[in-house]
């Protein structure tokens, strides 16, 4: 903050705050009024996907009712989450729970939206965590200490509003892209429902579907002793090289019992196939013996089968055939997997269906990449705009 513009001043949160208030301490046992808790604060926004409700007296409602522009800060949480903040901008009667603190910003001194953006910047979050008192399992931020020691660079009001306007534009683009991703995922789900059941057919591809056992179209690949091959990681999202994944390496040093998987094979978690833990491999490598490796026969399109294995009714079938006393021990070994019956079209129709779903995945992946780029751009803008490193034209 030492290099901030000369027209900016650094102020304590208490200098720009008219009032602070702890939230309501009562159990959410159902009732008329929605009550916001720490789970409803996410990335500077209020999320209402999972609301709790309470019954209140008229006096309680008047005391704890949130107003547009109130800044909510999570005072108790794990160290990496304590200090989460969001600006209340919803319509209707809402109250807030005891792990939150309401700060009413003096609008003659600071723009509440600007303050919220600063609190959610990397600099603001780092300040919050430094001011937190660390406990055994949770950290706590005292509102009085926060008002005394949390410092914010304050440009002129017109510049604050312009900075908030610029960052809000990125927020709108991020929200729009989030919704687009959800829409694309729903569209893919609809295509899977229609194409994998034969409800919709392609022109000229109207042959009869045939019932086969999975053992007729897959054999189990059990090949060990290839510990010179790279270690691969299988998740429900795909197969990657282990050293490129963010997952902690729990593999043993002795890889002699690890299984070889080849490009075009499908690997599935033997104890988690009932959750859809399978993926088509594009690589040759080795995987943990906790997986079952399926080598396709020539009569099928393996991409089609990989999508079929992700189809929810198919996952339910894997669940029914999995064996074990409780879900943590359910397993679907190849001899049982091989007995499951499926209806499939001929090869040409399999390929056409797979091609459509591959295009769906490509569009989702590209949109997700754009979404991540927008978030990184916003993060960079926040760093520059909220420190005065880059100025906006007012």
N, C-alpha and C positions, 0 to 999 in steps of 0.2 A: 504493500500500500504506500510505501514511501515515494514511489514515482507517480502518484496519482496527479491528475491535472490540478492546477492552482485554484480553479473554481470549485473544486470538490473539497468537502470536509469529512473527516472521519468522526462518526458519532457512535455512542453506545446505544444499544437497543432501548435502554431506559429513556434516552433523550428523545426518542421518536415514538414512544409508547405512552398512550393515555392511561391504560389500565391493563392489568393481567389478572387471570382468574383460573383457578383449578376447576377441573370438570366434575361432573356429577358422580357421586359414589353410591350407586344402587345397582342391584342385579338386573340384568336384562332378561326379564321373565315373560316378555311379551306385553303388548299394549298398543297404544295409539301412536306414540311419537318415536320416530327413528333416532337412535343414539349412535353417534360416530365414535369409533375407538381407534386404537393405533393401527389395526389392520386396514382401516379405510383410508389411510394416508399412503400415497404411492407416487413417487416421482414429482412431488409438488402439487399433485392433483387429489381431489376427493373421489374415491371409488365407492360406488354404492352397490356392488355386486353381491355383497354378503352383509346385509344390514341386520342389526338387532333392534328391538323395540322395547319401550318402557311405558308405564303409566305414571303420570305426574299430576300434582296439584296445579292449580292456576298459578300460584306463587312460584313454584319450582320451574314451571315452564317459562315464566317471565324472566327468572333469574338466569337460566342456562340456555335460553333460546339463542341460536347463532344468527348473526347478521352478516349480510353481504360484505366481504372485505375483511372479516375476522381472520387473523393468522393463527393457525393451530400448530402447536409444537408438541411432539411426543416426548414426555419428560422421563419415561422409564422404559427401557428395552435392553436388548443385547447391545454391546459396545458399537457394533457396526451399524446398528439401526437406530440407536438413541438419537434424538434431535431431528427425526424426520419432521418435515413441516409441509403444510399445504394451506392454500387460501380458500376459505369457504365462499363458494359462488353458486350455490344451488338455490332453487326456488322451493318454498315450503318451510314447515316448522321442523327444525332439527335441533337436538341438544348434543352435548359432548361428554365423554366419559372421563373418569378420574385420572387416567394415565396421560391425558392431554391437558395442555394449558392454552387458554385463549389470550392472545395479545391484540389489543385494539390500537391500531396505528394512528398516530396524529397525521391526518391527511394534509395539514398545512405544512408539515415538515418532510413527509415521505409518502411515496406512492406505495400502497400495500402490495401491489403486484410486483413492483421492483424489489421490495424487501423479500418477498417470497422467492423470487428468482435467485437473489443473493444467498438466502439460506440454503437453497438446493444446489448451489454451485460447489465445485470441489473445495474452494477456499472456505465457504460457509460451513460445509459438512465437517471439514477438518477442525475448524474452530469449535464447533459443537462437541466433537469427540474429545478435544483437549480440555474442555470445561466440565466434562462429565466426571462424576465420582464413580470409580470402578468398584463393583461388588463381586461376590463369588460367581454369580451367574448372570447378573444384570448390572447395568450402569444407570445412573440417575443424573438428571440435570435440574438444579435448583433454579426456579424462575427468577429469584432475587439476584443470584449470582449471574444469571444470563443477562439480565438487564444492566448489571454493573460492568460486565466484562466482554460481552459479545459486541464486536465493533463492525460497523458497516460503513463503507465509503459512500458518501451521499453527494451526488451531483445536484445541480439545480433541478427543481421539480419537472420542468419541461423536458430536460434530458432524461430524467428517470422514466418518464412516461414513454418517451421515444424508444429507449432501450427495452422497456417492457413490451412495447408494441412489436419491435423487431423479433424478440424471442418468442412472443406469442404466435407470430407467423410460423415459426418453425414448429411450435407445439401443434398448431392446427394441421400442418403437413404430416407430422408424426401420427396424430390421431387418425387422420384420413387414411394413411397407409396401413395402420393397424386394422382399421375396418376393412380395407381392401384385402388384406391377407386373410381375414376371417371369411370374407365373401368367397375368395378363391378356394379356400379349404372346404367350404360348404359346397361349392360347385363340384369339386373333385369327388366329394362324398356322394353327391347326386349321380355323377357319372358312374361311379363304382356300383351303386345300387342298380342302375339301369343296365349297364353293360355286362357286369359279372353274373347277372341272373338271366340274361337273354331277353329282358323286357324290351330293350331297344336293340335292333339288329342293323348291320350295315347293308346297303344295297348290293345284291349279288352274293351275299354271304348268308345263305338261309338253310345251310345243312343242319341235320339233326345233331343235337348235343349228345354226348355219350357219357355214361356213368362208368367211372374207373376207380380203382383203389389207388391210394397214393403210392403204395408199394409197387404198382405197375409202371409208374412214371418216374419214380426216384429210387435210387439205391443209396445205401449209406456208405460214405467214404470214410474208411478207418485206416488212415495211413500215418504212421508215427516215425520218428527218427529223422525229421527234417528240421532240426533245430538250427540249421544254418539259414533258414528262411526268416524274413522279418515277422515280428510279432504283431498281430492284428487285433483290433478291438471291435466287438460286435455290440451294437445297441439297437434299440427299436428304430433309430433314424438312419442307420446305415453301417457300413464297415469301413474303418479307417485304420491307418497305421497307429499303433499304440503311442509312439513318441510324438504324434501330432494331436492326440486327444488331450483333453484337460483332466482326464480321469487318473486317479492315483494308481500307480502300477503295483498290483498285489500279486503278480505272478511269481512263481518260484524260480529259483536259479536253474533248477533241473528242468529242461524243456523236452526231455526224451519222451514223455507221455503226451505231449501236445499234439494236436491233430492238424494235419495239412488241409488247407482249403484252397481251392483254385478259382480263378476267374470263371464266373458262370455257375458256381455252386451257391446254394442257399445254406446259411448257417442259422441255427436257432438255439436258444438257451433251453436246455432240456427241462429245467425246473421253472421256466417262465414263459413257455410257449402259450400257456393259457392267458398271458397278458399281451400277446402279440410280439414277443421279443424275437424277431427273425429279420434277416436282411440278405439281400443279394450281393454277392462279392464281385468286385471289379479287379481284385488283386489276388496274387498267390502269396500265401504266408502260412503261419501257424496260429492256432487259437487254443484257448484253454480246453481241457477234456470235459469241462462242464457243458460244452456245446455238442450238438449233433450236426454233422455235415451231410447235406443232401446233394448227390450228384444226379443231374437230370438225364433222362434218356432222350433219344433223338426226336421222339414224337411230340414234344411239348416246347412251348416258348417259355423260357425260364422267367422272363420279366413278367409275363402274364401270371405265372404261378406265385411269384413274389407278391404281386398286388392282391391276388386271391387270398393269400395267407394274412393279409392286413385287413381283409373285409370282416366286419364285425360278426356276422353269423358264422363265418369260418373260425374266428377266434373262440366263439362260444362252443363250437364243436371240439376244438382243441381242449377247451376247459372240461367238457364232459368226458373226454377220453383220458385226461391226465389222472394219474393214480397216486394216492397218498392219503394219509389220515387227515391232515390239515393243509391249508393252502401253502404254507411255507415248505411243505415237503412234497407237493404235487410235482410229478414229473411225467413227461411224455417221451418215452424212449422209442427208438425207431421201430421195433417189432409191433408196437401198438399203433404208432403213427401210420405205419404201412397198411393197416386195416381200415383206415378212414376212407369213406366213399365221397367222391365229388363229381359234379356234372361239369363237363368242359366242352367247348366247341372244337372244331378242327383247327389245325395249326394256323391257317391264314387269318381266321377270325381272332384267334388268340393274339396274333401279332398286331392286328389293327386295334384291338382293345388296349393292349399294352402301349402302343404308340400314342393313343389319346391320353392315357394316364401319365405317360412320361412327359408330354407337353404340359399337362396340368402341374406336375411337380416342378418343371423348369420355370414356369411362370411364377409359382409360389416362391421358389428359391430366389429368383431375380428380384421379386418384390421385397422379400425379407432382406436381401442384400442392400436394396435401396433404403429400407427402413433403418438398418444399422448405420448406413452412411449419414442419414438425416440426424440420428442421435449423436454421432460423432461431430457433425458440423455444429449442432447446437451446443455441445460441450465446449468446443473450441470458441464459439461466439461468446458464450458466457464468460469464459476466461478472459477474453479480450475486452468485451464491452463493460463488464462489471468492475474492471480495474482501471478503466480509462485508457488502456493500451491502444484501443481503437475507439474513435469518437463517432457519434451519430450526428447527422445534420438536423438541427431543430428549426 
